[in-house]
């Protein structure tokens, strides 16, 4: 029976291999410290955080997220460790809430590896605190217990670490927040806040109900988060797919910060009937998973259902692979421990006893890994069947260039929920691709990395060929954006300082869909940047003054996309400053960037460009494993969308855009 703890209460733990699950209404940083008998942290090597997520017996998430799963093996902790304290903190400088009093109360549960809850704790009565010691696991007379702590710190991570005896806590807190900032800047963004009506309805049974047991091993370097697949999930889970947006059923962080009441109910236990039922799945054979159905999610429209379903598939795949990798890691760890115990006896180091111990440990390891792979294969097969049904049903905005829906595409009268900018896959099954969707209107710009250091595939390509491919990728994305917006509501500007991208830009120029000729030379660069900077300034002032009617009649209030080739060549200090201003302030008022540049080459210009790069979603013209999910931090391989060889779909789409504009008189 689950023990629902209140602050200060404790409960005996019946097992030593555990999972600590955190559910919050906003992205939080999760970490843990180890303490000795007096609760003192002996050094940074006893602290697990996003920049150093693994310790013996302990693993935490690599980035900020609304949902976390921390893996704990109390028997594998370092000698002298008697306490594990779970820490939560709000990210600094991420544009989110700055105090826990402005968000729904975080919920923490201690579970077994099968997901059975042992103890839970809701962190209520927080106000100005930006960091909190949530709970602690501690040893008492050879038994382990959990205690609900809920101690908040208005001084943030630094104050909390100092309270635990950490030397130079401010520096460590800064490094943790920097690791989180890097992760957020390179992340597929979670979906936007949704009400319980948007929760995905799962029809699968049998193996589709597997839950992961722990996060996967940390990647050597934090990959870029899918920060929206991108704004971009499957063992089919029964939990609602809220990702890192405000929890279903709870108030949003924005609403709370405005002074409204906080709902302290557990954000993951809200249930409500959807506004419209999803299509019924065909009946399944006894003991078999139900047949997949396109639109297997709730929503007000089929587009919304498909969007939610794709997000659900992405989350399911992330967690299924996390469960598999965790199980394999556990099998390896268990084998090592059994070998250490067996060979610690000198009598087993020679002769047949040692060989038999090794064989038995390896056989057990192989059995556990095999069972984990069988469970993963069942989940992957179900997901592959779902993907095969979903892909043909996608609307143009969600479909790849090879989908026939593009040949019958008509320019819409309203924008779709999202746009597909590529595919994602994991090495466990590379043919299982999940569409990478970004929400519309765009919430952040994009950067197409044209450098050879971007990936192994890029390193093998000729520099000129790679740069041309990067610009062709940018042109294809611009064309997709033009094709999914109503006529005249989306404009594309191009800066090509040296005129080197004339070939890739030809489809846009010849179709006559650009706002003006590609800008070249210092004068052209300055003119376009001044025009867009003026637009941002005027719209911002109108919004603040609530005087939209006062905007000049010649001002285009539609969405604007600026495509910049070969940055920062041809940009002086003033132009760089203007571009950074557009990256920071533009998205909120409809001005977006699509940069094409070699990140390594641009690093020679110093750290002044770092904020610009971090504000953009990095994509590549060739496959690269640089994106991460918001749940367990897998390194996902991004595959750019490609136009089938010999296809004229790009020209057909741009011709349709031009014709729709003429018909609308734009």
N, C-alpha and C positions, 0 to 999 in steps of 0.2 A: 504494500500500500504506500502511495506517495506521501511523503511528509511535506506539508506546506509550511515553510519556516517563516518566522518573523525575525526582525533584527535582534541579534544576540542569541537566538536559539540554535541548538546543535542537534545533530542526528548521526547515529552510527552508520558507517559505510559497510555494506555487506561484501564488497569485492574491491579489488585494487586496480583493475583496469576499467577506466571510466571515460565518459565523454561529458564535457561541460558545454551546454548549449546556451547561447545568448540570443535573445530576440529583442530588438529595439525598433523604435519608430523612425530612426535616422541612422546614417552610417556612424559607427563608433570604432575606436581603436581598442582591440582586446590584447591583453598581455598577461603575464604571470611572473611572479617572483618566487624564489625558494628562500626559506628562512631556516636558521638553525634552531636549537632548543629555545633560545631567547627571542626568536622571530627576526633576527638580524640577517640582512642580505650580505653575504661575504664579498660580493664583487659583481661586476657586470656579467661574469660567466654564469651567474645564478639568476639571470633575468632573460625571459623569452619575450620578444616583441617583434613587430613586423620587420625590422631590419636584421634580426637574428632569431628566427622563429623556432629553432629546435634546440632543446636541451635533452640530456638523457632522461627518458621517461616523461617528456613534456613537449608538446608541439602546439603552436598557436598560428593564427591566420597571418598572412603576409600583407594584408591591406585593411583599410577601413571598410566596414560593411554593416548592414543592419542585422545580419544573421551570422553567427560564428559557431564553430564547433572546435573545441579545444580537446586534444587527446591527452590523457593522463595515464601513466602506468606507475603507480606508487612504489612498486617493488623495484623499478629501474631507476629511481631517483639517485642522485649522487650521495655518497656516504656523508652523513652529517645533516642532510636535509630533513627537517621535521615538519615543515609547513609549506603549503602551496597557496599563495594569495592570488586570486584572479582580479585583474585591474581592468577598468573601462575608462576611456577618455574620449572626449570629443576632438575631432581633427581641428587643427589650427589653420586658419586661412583658406578653408575649403568652401567658404560662402554659406555654410550651414549654421545651425544654432551654436551659441557659445556657452550655454548653460543647460544643465540637465532639467532644470525647472521648466524649460520651454519645449520639452518633448515628452511623449508618452513614457511612462515608467518602464525602464528596462526589466526584462524578465530573464532569470537565470535558472537553469535546471541542471541537476547532476543525474546522469543516466548511465545504465549499463550499455554494453556494446550492442545489445539487441534493441536499444531505444527505450527500454522500460525506465520510467522516471523513478528515481530514488528520493530526491528532495528537490523542492522548488523554492524560489525566493523572488518576490517582486520588490524592486528598489523604489519605494515611495518616499515622499517628503523631501525630495531633493529640490534645491532652488538655484542658488548662484554657483553651485559646484560645476566644474568642467572635467573633473576626474573623480573616480570613486573606487574604493576597495569593495568589490561586490561580495565575495565570500572567500573562505579559506578552508582548505583541507589540512588537518593537523593530526599528528600522532599522539596518542595518549595511552600509555601502558600497553604498548605493542598492538594497539588497535587504532584504526584511522576513523576520524569523524569529519563532518562538514559543519561549518558554522556560518550563519548568515551575518554579514558584517554591515554593509551599506554605509561605510564611512566616506563622506564626500569631502572634496578639497577645492575650495574656491581658487586656490593658487595653481590648480592644474596638476599635470604630471610631475613637474619639478617638486612641488610641495609634497605630493604623495610619496615619491621616491625618497625624498629627504626624511620623511617620517619613518621609513624602513631602514634608515642607516646607510643609504647609498652615498658613496663619495662623488662629489661634483654632480649632483642630480640635475642641475640646469642644463649642463652639456649633454647628458644622456637623454633628457627629455627633448632637447632640440634635435638630436640625431634620430630619435624615434619619429618625431613629427616630420622630419625631412624625408625619411623613408616612406612615410604614409603619403606625403605630398607627391613624391615620385610615382608611387603606385596609382594615386588618383589621376595623375596627369596622363598615365599610359593605360587607362582602364576602359573596358567596354562598360558604358554607363548602365546602371540598372534601369528598369522601366519606370515610368512616372508613377506617382501615387495613384492607387486604385482603391475603390471601395470593395467590400466583400462581393459585390455583384460581379466583379471582374475576375474572381478566383477561378482557376481552371478546374473543370470537372473531369475526374479521371474515371475511365470505364474499365481499365485493365485489371486483371486479377492474377493470382498465381505469382510468378516470379516478378511481376511488375511492381510488387509491393516492397521490394528490398530497399532498405535504407542503408546509407553509408555508415561505417563505424567510426571513421576518423578522417581528418583532412589528409591529403597526400603529402609526401615529402616536399620540403621547400625546394623551389627552383634555385639554381645557382645564382641567378640575378632576378630581381622582381620583374616579371614580364609586364607589358603594358596592359592595364585592365581594359576589358571590353567596356569602356565607359559609355555606351549607349548601344548590345549588339546592335554596335556601339552605343547610344543613349541609352552595344548590342547592348537547357539547362537539364542524360537522364537516367538513372533508375527511376521508374515512375514513382514519385513520392506522393504521399497523401497530404502533404503540407501545402498551404496556399502559396502561390508564387508571388510573393510580395517583394522579393529581392531587397534592395536597400532603400526603397522608398518608404514613406510613412506606412505604418502597419495597417492592415485591413481592419476596418471598423473603428480605428482610433482617429483622433484629430491629427491633422497635419502639423508639422513643426511650425510652419508659418502661422497657422491659425493660433497655435498655442502661444507663440512669441508675441502675438498681438494682444495678449491679455486674456484670452478665453480660458475656460476651465480645462484642466487636464483630465483625461480619462485614464484611470490607473488599471483598467481591466487588462488582462493578458492579451497583447496584440495578436497573438497567433491562435486565439481561441474564439474568434468572432466568426459567426456563420450566418448567412442569410440566403434566401432564395435568389437566384439570378433573375434579371429582368426579363430574359427570354431564354427558353431552354435550348441547349445545343441539340444538334441532330442526334437521333438515337442510333447507337451502334448496333450492327447486326448481332444476333445472339451468338455467344461463344459456345464451343463444345465444353462439356464438363471438364474442369481442370486445366483448361486452356485460356490464354488471355483473349479478351474481346478483340474483334476486328477493329483496326483503327479507322477513324472517320475524319475527314478534313473539316475543320471548324469545331474540334473537340475541346471547346473552351467556351465560357460564357462571355457575352458581350452584346452590345446594342445592335451591331451589324456584323455581317460575315467578315468584313475586313478586320474588325476589332477581335473577333473570335480567332481568326487566323494569326493575327499579331500575338495574342495571348498564348495561342498554342505553340507558336515558334519559340516564344520565351520559355514556355514550360518544357519543351524538348531540350532547349539549351541548358536549363537548370538541371533537368533529369540526367542528361549525359554527364555534366560536370560531377554530380554527386554519385552516379553509378561508378565512374572511373575512380573517384576519390575512395569509395568503399573498397574497390578492388585493390588499388595501390596500398591502402592501409592494411588490408588483409595480408598482402604479400610481404609488406614490411614487418608485420607482426610475426609472420611465419619465419622470416629470416632472423629476427631478433630472438624468437623463442629457440630456434636451433642454436644460435650462438650461446645463449644462456645455458642450455642443456649440455652443450659441449664443454663450456667452462666448468660447470659443476662436475661433469664426469671426469675431466682431465685434471681437475684440482687434486684428485686422489692420485698419489704417485703410483699406486698399484695398477691404475688404468692407463698409464702412459706407454707401457710396453705390452707386447703380447696381443692376444685376440680381444681382450676386454675393451681396449680403446677403439679398436676397429669396429667392434659391434656397436659401441656407443655412437660413433660417428655415423654408421649406417642407419641406426634407428632414428637419430636426430634428423638426418637428411630425408629419410622416408616420411617422417611426420611433416617436415617442411614441404615436401612435394605434394603430400596429400592436401594440406591446407591451401596451398597455392592453386592446386587443381580445382578444388571446390569453389574457390573464389573466382577462378576463370570461368567455370561453368555458369555461375550466377551472372557474371558480367555478360557472357555470350547470350544468355537468355534475354537480358535487358537490351543489349545491343540489337538483337534480332527484332524485338518488338519495336524499337525505335526506328530501325531501318524500314520496317513495314509501314510505320506511321509516316516517315519522310516520303516514301514512295506514293502515298495517297495525298499528302499535303502539297507537294511540289507542283503537280499539274493543276491544282485548284487555286494557286496563288494569283492575285491580281497583278497587273503589270508592275506596280511600284515595288512589290515584294519578289518579283520573278527575275530570273537571270535573263541575259540577252538571248539565250537559245530557246527560251520558252515561246511557243507560237502566239501567246497572248500579245506580245509586242507587235506582231504584224497586223493585228486588228485593233491596235490601241487608238483611242480617241482622246484628245486633250480634255481633261475633266473640268467640271465647273467648280469643284472644291478640292482642296488638297487632301491627300490620304494621311493616315496616321503616321506612316513611316516610309522609309526608302531603303532598299537593299543596296549595300555597297560592297558586298563580298560574301564569302563563305568561311566557316570555321570548322576545324576538325581536330581530333586528338589522335595520337599515334596508335592507340589501341584498336582503332578501326578508321583508317584514313578515308574510306569511301563513304562514310556516314557524315554528310555535310549539313551544318546548321546555318541557315541564312543569317547574315549579320545585318541587322536593321538599325537605322538611326531615326530617331523621332523627328517629325517635321512640325513646325519650322525647326530648323537646325538649332541645337543648343550650344554647339561648339563647332569651330572650323575643323578643317582637315589638312594634313600635311602628307604629301606623297614623297616619300624618301627616295631620291634618285641616286643615292650613294652606293658604291660597291661594297661598303662595309655593312650595309643594312642586313644582309643575309648571306648564307652560303651560295645560294643560287645567283644572287647578284654579283658576288665576287668572281664568278666564272664568266660574266658577260663583259662585252666591250663597253667602255664608258659612254661613248656616243650613243650606242644602241640602248643602253639602260636609261639615259636621260630622255631619249625620244619615247621610250616605252612609258616612262613616268608621266610625260606630258600627255601622251595618248590616254593614259588612265584618268588624268584630270579632266580631259575633254569629254570622255565617256560619262564621268560623274556629273559634269555640268549639263550634258545633254539629258541625262535621266531627270535631273532636277527641273529643267525647263519643260520636260514632257509630262510631269505630274502636277504642275501648277496650272491654274486657270490662265487663259491668255492675258498677257500683260501684267501679271502679278509676280513675275520673277524676271530679273534682269541679270545679265552676266557681263562683267567688265574683265578685261584681260590686260595685264602688264607683262610685256616681253621686252625688257630693256635693250637687248642686243638684236632682236628680231630673229633669234635662233630657232623659234618654235613654229615657223610659218607652216611647215608640213603638217604636224599634228593638229594645228589650229584650223586647217583648211576646211574641214566639215562645218565648223561653226561660222566661219567667215562667209563661205559660199552660200550657206543657207540664209544668211542675213539675220541671224537671231541674236547677235551681240548688240550691246547697248551703244557701241562705237567701235572703230577700228582698234586693234591691239595697240596699246600705248608703248612707244619705244623712245629711247633716249631720256636724258634727265628731264627735259620739258614735259614729255608725255607722262612719265612717272609722277612728277609733281602735280600735273593737272588732274589725273584720276584720283590720287590720294586726297587732294584738296576738295574735290567734289564729294567724295564719300565721307570725309571728315566733317564737312559742312552739313551733310544730311544727318549724320549721327548727332551733331550738336543741336540742330534745329528740332529734330524729333524728341530728343531728350528734354529740351526746354519746354516743348509743347506738352509732353506727358506730365512733367512736374507742375506746370501751370494749369493743367487740365484745359488746354486751349488748342485742341487739334484743329479747329477751324481757322486758326491764325497762321497756319503753315503757308508758305508761298505757293501759288498755283502751279509753278513750274517744278515743284519738288515731287519726285517719284516716291510715293510711300510704299510701293511694293517691295518684296524681299530682294536684296541685292547680293550677288556673289562676286567676289574679286578673286580672279585666278592670277597668281603671281608665278612666273617662270624664273628658274635659276636664281632665286634669292640667295644671298644679299647682293649679288653683282648688280651694279647700276644704282645702288641706293646709298645716298649720303646720310649723315646723322639725322637730319630733319625727317627724311623719308622713313628711316627706321623707327623713329619715335612715333610718327603718324601710323605706321603699320601696327606697332604695339598697341596704340590707342584703339585702333579698329578691332584688334583681336580681343581686347579687354571689354570695351564698351559696345561694340557693334552688334553682337548676337542678340542683346536684349531689345534692340530697336530694328532688327531685320537686316543687318549688314554682316556678311559672313566671309571668311577667308578660305581659300583653297590654295595652299602653298605647294610648290614643286621645288625641292632643294635637296642638296647633299648635306645631311646633318653633320657629318664628320668634317667636311670642308668648311662649313659655316662656324664650327667650334673655334676656328682660328680668330674669329672676331671677338672672342671673350665671352664672359658670362652675361653680358648685356642682353643677349638673345635668349637666354634660358627661360625667362618667363613666357616669351612668345611660344617657344616649342612646347612648354608644359600646358599651354592653354589649348593646344590643337590635338586632335586625334590622329596618331601616326598610322598611316597605311603604306603599303609597298606595292610596286608594280609587279613583283614576283612573290611567290609564296615565302612566308616568314613566320616564325613562331615567337611573336612579341606581344600578344595580347593576353590578358588575364580575365577570369570571370570574377564577379563580386562575392562568390561564396567560398571557394576553396583555393583560388589562386592558381589554377592550372595554366601552363603555358600553351595557349591555343595557337594552332597554325592558321594564319589568315591567307586565304586564296582570293586574289582580286577577280572581279568579274571580267570575262573575256568575250569578245565578239566572235562567233563561229567563223572559221576561215571562209572567205568568199561571200559572207553575208553582207547585205546592204541595209541591215536593220537600222544602223546609226543614221544613215542618210535619210531613210524613210521616216524615222522618228523626227528628225530635225525639219524635214519638209512638212510634216504634220503640224509642228509647232509654228512654223512660218505661216502656213495656211490659216490656222486658227487665229493668229494675230491679225491677219488681213481681214478675216471675216468679222472680227470684233472691232475693227477700226483702230487697232493699237499700233 
